[in-house]
Each structure stands twice: as structure tokens, then as C-alpha cells.
Amino acid sequence: MAQELLKLGYTKVYALKGGWNEWENAKYPTEPK
């Protein structure tokens, strides 16, 4: 998914090891919707 977004011109794209749930479980920063 990240590679496809980069091809479309997005520049702030990151692949999260373990996915979104692992990111949130680790209490890393997120922005509200």
C-alpha cells in the first residue's frame, strides 16, 4: 500500500511494522481524525 501511495505522489507515507494497532498499543503519537 505504501509503495502505491508513493507512486501517486504522496511524500509522507510510512509502512508501520506490526500495523496500525501495534502503533497505537505502543502509545506512539497519532493525530485525531
C-alpha positions in Angstrom: 0.0 0.0 0.0 2.7 2.5 0.9 4.5 1.9 -2.4 1.3 2.6 -4.3 0.8 5.9 -2.4 4.4 6.9 -3.1 3.8 6.3 -6.9 0.8 8.6 -6.7 2.9 11.4 -5.4 2.3 11.2 -1.7 5.5 12.0 0.2 4.7 11.4 3.9 4.0 7.7 3.6 5.2 5.1 6.1 4.9 1.4 6.5 4.3 0.6 10.1 5.9 -2.6 11.4 3.1 -4.6 13.1 0.4 -2.3 11.6 -1.7 0.5 13.0 -2.9 -1.5 16.0 0.7 -2.1 17.2 1.5 1.5 16.7 -1.4 2.6 18.9 -0.7 -0.1 21.5 2.9 1.2 21.8 1.4 4.7 22.6 3.1 6.3 19.6 1.7 9.7 18.5 -1.3 9.9 16.3 -3.5 12.7 15.0 -7.2 12.7 15.5 -9.5 12.3 12.5 
